[in-house]
Amino acid sequence: MFNRTENFKQYIKLYPIVSTLLAVNIAIHLLTLVPIVGTQLFNFGVHFNLLISEGEYWRLVTPIFLHASLAHLLFNMFSLYIFGPELEQLAGKARFLTIYILAGIVGNVATYLMHDWNYRSVGASGAIYGIFGAFAALVYYTRKFMPQLKQIIIPIIVIGVIMTFLQPQINVTAHIAGLVTGFVLGMVYFHPKRIAAWKKRKRKLKSV
């Protein structure tokens, strides 16, 4: 299910939202490596509770596209590259983007509410965990007739949550909040009645 066999052109064509997110994250990280300009860009977008409390609310969004190191970027983008396409196809472009961005934002809002004034963080991890949460909702709805999905997704989520608490300098709050947000949105989007309505709408569009 998560074995990516597409070539570069096929991947971009089949998964335009995931491809765009990958490109934007990589491009922004490269920009942050540029002397002076990169530092200014990073400082402008980093999640900093003190500055958010003073009205710089864009910092609840911009950290989703910033990463502290190349390893940090590669880990998150690899997860997006592997797991994002299936969710984009299942949920559709707009719903996938909603899950990704809202999970990231809620993770940052929770971080603002739960941590002290000098807390800082960056990374797309909250959004990535939103993808995992959405898959968890799909597992719930398909548990009786797609047990293989449960066997794949649940261990990934469990390992991810365990590593969240074991690794140093991890924004645990953003991870958990993103996971919960993705699950809630997935419960809404993947409800059997809603999926049936999507399929019915698609058939009507094809027949027009």
Secondary structure per residue as TSV (DSSP state, phi and psi in degrees):
chain	resnum	aa	ss	phi	psi
A	1	M	-	360.0	-38.8
A	2	F	-	-108.1	18.8
A	3	N	-	-87.5	107.3
A	4	R	-	-82.6	115.0
A	5	T	-	-116.2	-1.4
A	6	E	-	-71.8	149.4
A	7	N	-	-80.7	179.1
A	8	F	H	-58.6	-48.2
A	9	K	H	-65.6	-41.3
A	10	Q	H	-64.2	-41.3
A	11	Y	H	-61.2	-46.9
A	12	I	H	-63.5	-41.2
A	13	K	H	-68.8	-41.2
A	14	L	H	-77.9	-32.6
A	15	Y	-	-129.3	68.7
A	16	P	H	-64.6	-35.1
A	17	I	H	-71.4	-46.9
A	18	V	H	-59.8	-44.9
A	19	S	H	-60.7	-41.7
A	20	T	H	-65.6	-43.4
A	21	L	H	-62.7	-41.6
A	22	L	H	-60.1	-47.3
A	23	A	H	-63.7	-43.4
A	24	V	H	-64.4	-45.7
A	25	N	H	-62.5	-43.7
A	26	I	H	-66.6	-43.3
A	27	A	H	-62.7	-44.0
A	28	I	H	-65.5	-39.5
A	29	H	H	-63.7	-41.0
A	30	L	H	-62.3	-38.3
A	31	L	H	-64.5	-35.4
A	32	T	H	-69.4	-13.8
A	33	L	T	-85.4	-12.3
A	34	V	S	-71.6	129.1
A	35	P	T	-54.8	141.6
A	36	I	T	66.5	-62.5
A	37	V	H	-60.1	-43.1
A	38	G	H	-62.9	-41.8
A	39	T	H	-63.4	-42.3
A	40	Q	H	-63.5	-41.8
A	41	L	H	-63.0	-45.3
A	42	F	H	-62.6	-47.0
A	43	N	H	-65.3	-31.2
A	44	F	H	-68.2	-33.3
A	45	G	H	-104.6	-13.2
A	46	V	S	-61.7	144.2
A	47	H	E	-70.8	117.8
A	48	F	E	-137.8	109.2
A	49	N	H	-55.5	-39.5
A	50	L	H	-59.7	-48.1
A	51	L	H	-71.0	-32.4
A	52	I	H	-63.6	-40.9
A	53	S	H	-65.5	-20.7
A	54	E	T	-93.2	7.0
A	55	G	T	108.7	2.8
A	56	E	-	-87.9	70.2
A	57	Y	G	-72.7	-14.4
A	58	W	G	-62.5	-20.3
A	59	R	G	-70.6	-4.3
A	60	L	G	-84.7	-12.7
A	61	V	T	-112.5	-48.4
A	62	T	G	-59.8	-31.4
A	63	P	G	-61.2	-21.8
A	64	I	G	-61.5	-23.4
A	65	F	G	-110.4	11.2
A	66	L	-	-117.1	147.0
A	67	H	-	-136.8	146.5
A	68	A	S	-76.5	-23.6
A	69	S	S	-157.1	170.1
A	70	L	H	-63.5	-40.9
A	71	A	H	-62.3	-40.8
A	72	H	H	-60.8	-46.6
A	73	L	H	-61.5	-48.5
A	74	L	H	-62.9	-40.0
A	75	F	H	-62.9	-48.1
A	76	N	H	-69.0	-40.6
A	77	M	H	-72.0	-31.7
A	78	F	H	-64.5	-42.1
A	79	S	H	-62.4	-42.9
A	80	L	H	-64.9	-41.7
A	81	Y	H	-62.1	-39.6
A	82	I	H	-81.5	-49.1
A	83	F	H	-95.6	-22.6
A	84	G	H	-63.9	-43.4
A	85	P	H	-56.2	-44.3
A	86	E	H	-62.0	-41.1
A	87	L	H	-71.0	-36.5
A	88	E	H	-62.3	-40.9
A	89	Q	H	-69.3	-38.9
A	90	L	H	-72.1	-44.1
A	91	A	H	-91.1	-24.5
A	92	G	-	95.4	160.7
A	93	K	H	-59.7	-53.3
A	94	A	H	-64.2	-42.9
A	95	R	H	-69.1	-39.1
A	96	F	H	-61.5	-46.9
A	97	L	H	-62.7	-38.0
A	98	T	H	-61.7	-45.4
A	99	I	H	-59.6	-47.6
A	100	Y	H	-63.6	-52.3
A	101	I	H	-70.8	-45.1
A	102	L	H	-63.6	-39.4
A	103	A	H	-62.0	-41.1
A	104	G	H	-65.0	-44.1
A	105	I	H	-67.1	-46.2
A	106	V	H	-61.5	-37.5
A	107	G	H	-60.2	-40.0
A	108	N	H	-73.6	-37.2
A	109	V	H	-63.2	-44.4
A	110	A	H	-61.6	-39.1
A	111	T	H	-62.0	-41.8
A	112	Y	H	-62.6	-40.9
A	113	L	H	-76.5	-29.3
A	114	M	H	-97.5	-16.3
A	115	H	S	-114.7	165.3
A	116	D	-	-76.7	177.9
A	117	W	T	-64.2	-27.2
A	118	N	T	-98.0	12.3
A	119	Y	-	-74.0	135.2
A	120	R	E	-130.5	148.6
A	121	S	E	-162.4	158.6
A	122	V	-	-144.5	163.2
A	123	G	-	128.6	154.0
A	124	A	S	-91.7	11.5
A	125	S	H	-60.3	-39.6
A	126	G	H	-59.4	-41.6
A	127	A	H	-67.5	-40.0
A	128	I	H	-63.3	-42.5
A	129	Y	H	-67.9	-24.6
A	130	G	H	-62.5	-38.3
A	131	I	H	-62.1	-45.0
A	132	F	H	-61.8	-41.0
A	133	G	H	-62.5	-40.2
A	134	A	H	-64.5	-39.3
A	135	F	H	-64.9	-34.9
A	136	A	H	-62.2	-38.8
A	137	A	H	-65.1	-40.3
A	138	L	H	-63.8	-38.9
A	139	V	H	-59.7	-41.5
A	140	Y	H	-59.7	-45.2
A	141	Y	H	-74.8	-25.7
A	142	T	H	-109.0	13.7
A	143	R	T	-60.9	-26.6
A	144	K	T	-86.5	-29.9
A	145	F	T	-120.3	1.0
A	146	M	-	-137.0	61.1
A	147	P	H	-62.2	-24.9
A	148	Q	H	-65.0	-31.2
A	149	L	H	-65.1	-41.9
A	150	K	H	-60.9	-40.3
A	151	Q	H	-66.3	-24.7
A	152	I	H	-88.5	-49.5
A	153	I	H	-74.8	-46.5
A	154	I	H	-59.2	-46.3
A	155	P	H	-60.0	-37.3
A	156	I	H	-62.6	-44.9
A	157	I	H	-66.0	-44.6
A	158	V	H	-61.3	-46.5
A	159	I	H	-62.6	-42.0
A	160	G	H	-61.1	-43.1
A	161	V	H	-67.8	-42.1
A	162	I	H	-61.2	-46.1
A	163	M	H	-64.3	-30.4
A	164	T	H	-57.7	-40.4
A	165	F	H	-85.6	-18.8
A	166	L	H	-91.0	-31.9
A	167	Q	S	-80.9	143.9
A	168	P	T	-76.8	158.2
A	169	Q	T	55.1	40.1
A	170	I	-	-109.4	135.3
A	171	N	-	-80.8	86.4
A	172	V	H	-59.0	-41.0
A	173	T	H	-58.4	-45.9
A	174	A	H	-65.2	-39.3
A	175	H	H	-62.0	-51.4
A	176	I	H	-68.1	-42.7
A	177	A	H	-64.2	-39.1
A	178	G	H	-65.4	-41.3
A	179	L	H	-61.3	-46.8
A	180	V	H	-65.3	-41.6
A	181	T	H	-61.6	-45.4
A	182	G	H	-61.6	-39.1
A	183	F	H	-65.1	-45.1
A	184	V	H	-62.5	-46.1
A	185	L	H	-64.6	-38.3
A	186	G	H	-63.7	-37.9
A	187	M	H	-63.2	-32.8
A	188	V	H	-76.7	-51.3
A	189	Y	H	-68.9	-36.8
A	190	F	T	-99.0	12.5
A	191	H	-	-58.3	134.5
A	192	P	H	-51.5	-39.9
A	193	K	H	-65.5	-37.9
A	194	R	H	-69.8	-40.4
A	195	I	H	-63.6	-39.9
A	196	A	H	-61.4	-38.4
A	197	A	H	-66.8	-38.0
A	198	W	H	-60.9	-47.6
A	199	K	H	-62.8	-39.8
A	200	K	H	-64.1	-41.1
A	201	R	H	-65.1	-40.7
A	202	K	H	-63.6	-40.8
A	203	R	H	-64.1	-37.6
A	204	K	H	-65.6	-40.7
A	205	L	H	-65.4	-38.5
A	206	K	H	-68.0	-32.1
A	207	S	H	-80.7	-12.9
A	208	V	-	-74.7	360.0
